[in-house]
Amino acid sequence: QVQLVESGGGLVQPGGSLTLSCVTSGSISRIVTMGWYRQAPGKERELVAIFTSGSTTTYADSVKGRFTISRDFAKNTVNLQMSSLKPEDTAVYYCYAFTRPQNTGSWGQGIQVTVSS
C-alpha cells in the first residue's frame, strides 16, 4: 500500500504565495510519475503540474509562469510552489503518484487552497 500525504495548504490573499508538499511512503522501488491535480466545486478534476515518464514536466496553461513543480524522488517527495495566486486557483489539491512495483496510481486525500481577500 502506497500512502501520499499533502501539506502546506490554507488561506491566502490574491497575489500571495503558498507551497504544497507531498510525501509518499510504502514499498516503492520507483516513482514513474508524480504531481498535482485540483478540483474546484462543481468542476472536473484537472491536472495542475506533473513529472511524467522521462522526467518531463507538464503544466496546465492556467498556471504556467506562476506555479513551479519540484521533486526529490530519493525522498519520494514533490513540491508545488504557487505564486501570484488568483481566486480561480481556489480548489482542493490532490497529490498523485504512479509507482512500481505496484504499477498503479495512488492519490492523497486532498488539501484545501483558498484564495480570497
Buried (B, 14 or more C-beta within 10 A) or exposed (E): EBEBEBBBBEEBEEEEEBBBBBBBEEEBEEBBBBBBBBBBEEEEBEBBBBBEEEEEEEBBEEBEEBBBBBBEBEEBBBBBBBBEBEEEBBBBBBBBBBBEEBEEEBBBEBBEBBBEE
